[in-house]
Amino acid sequence: MRLLVVEDEPELASLMRDALQRSGFIVDLAPELARADDQIAAFRYDTVIVDIALPHGDWLSLLQRLQLRMPTLPVLVLTEFDGLDDHVTGLGSVAADYVVKPFHMPELIARVRALLRQPRGGAR
């Protein structure tokens, strides 16, 4: 299974990549949305993990482009915001799930595995 992690914090991105790779995933990193768009065009991903607090670009437009290109692709968003409105916005935006920062790697891995177990035939 191939994952794309869109995260601008190099240390966190590396920790996520290493933990996910130890769990058997192939992981590509994109530090910004433009790079994520390029990678999504070049590779087939089973899941995308995207930080919604990226400094350059609009994460919501990335999720909308993903939904148009690959409507069944599960997306997990990372957020620093823990309010109900933030969760509703994230999940209503085409994200299948979210994780609040800071998080533990076992939780991230469990959520990715849960997304991958879900059927992919219909709309999210």
C-alpha positions in Angstrom: 0.0 0.0 0.0 1.3 3.4 -1.0 0.7 6.5 1.1 1.3 10.2 0.5 2.1 12.3 3.6 1.6 16.0 3.0 3.4 17.7 6.0 5.6 20.7 6.1 7.3 20.0 9.4 10.4 17.9 8.3 10.9 16.2 11.7 7.2 15.2 12.0 7.1 14.1 8.3 10.2 11.9 8.9 8.8 10.4 12.0 5.5 9.6 10.3 7.3 8.1 7.3 9.5 5.9 9.4 6.6 4.6 11.6 4.4 3.9 8.6 7.2 2.2 6.7 7.9 0.0 9.7 4.2 -1.0 9.5 4.7 -2.1 5.9 3.6 0.9 3.9 5.4 2.6 1.1 5.5 6.3 2.0 6.1 9.4 -0.1 6.5 12.8 1.4 5.3 16.2 0.1 6.3 19.2 2.1 3.8 21.5 0.3 0.7 21.4 -1.8 2.3 22.0 -5.2 4.6 19.0 -4.6 1.6 16.9 -3.4 -0.3 17.7 -6.7 2.8 16.6 -8.7 3.1 13.3 -6.8 -0.6 12.6 -7.0 -0.4 13.0 -10.8 2.6 10.7 -10.9 1.6 7.9 -8.6 -1.4 5.9 -7.5 -1.9 6.3 -3.7 -4.1 4.1 -1.5 -4.4 6.9 1.1 -3.3 10.5 1.5 -2.5 12.1 4.8 -2.6 15.9 4.7 -1.8 18.6 7.3 -4.5 21.2 7.0 -2.2 23.9 8.4 0.3 24.1 5.5 1.8 27.5 5.0 1.6 27.7 1.1 -1.7 26.9 -0.6 -5.2 25.9 0.2 -5.6 22.4 1.7 -9.3 22.4 1.0 -8.8 22.9 -2.7 -6.3 20.0 -2.7 -9.0 17.8 -1.1 -11.5 18.9 -3.7 -9.1 18.2 -6.6 -8.4 14.7 -5.0 -12.2 14.0 -4.9 -12.6 14.9 -8.5 -9.6 12.8 -9.7 -10.1 9.9 -7.3 -13.5 10.0 -5.6 -12.9 6.9 -3.5 -9.4 7.7 -2.3 -9.5 7.9 1.6 -8.0 11.1 3.0 -6.9 11.5 6.6 -6.4 15.1 7.7 -4.0 16.2 10.5 -5.2 19.2 12.4 -4.0 21.3 15.4 -7.5 22.4 16.0 -9.6 20.4 18.4 -13.0 22.3 18.2 -16.2 20.7 17.0 -16.5 23.2 14.2 -13.0 22.4 13.0 -13.8 18.6 13.0 -17.1 19.2 11.1 -15.3 21.3 8.5 -12.5 18.7 8.0 -14.9 15.8 7.7 -17.3 17.7 5.6 -14.6 18.7 3.2 -14.1 15.2 1.7 -11.8 13.9 4.4 -12.6 10.4 5.6 -11.1 10.9 9.1 -8.8 13.3 11.0 -6.2 13.1 13.7 -5.5 16.0 16.2 -1.9 17.0 16.7 -0.1 16.1 18.8 -0.9 12.4 18.2 0.7 9.1 18.9 2.0 7.1 15.9 0.1 3.9 16.9 -3.1 6.0 16.6 -2.1 7.3 13.2 -1.3 3.8 11.9 -4.5 2.4 13.3 -6.6 5.1 11.6 -4.8 4.5 8.3 -5.4 0.8 8.5 -9.1 1.5 9.3 -9.4 3.7 6.3 -7.9 1.1 4.1 -10.3 -1.6 5.3 -13.4 0.5 4.3 -15.1 -0.3 1.0 -14.2 2.1 -1.7 -17.2 1.8 -4.1 -19.4 4.7 -3.1 -19.2 8.3 -2.1 -17.7 9.2 1.2 
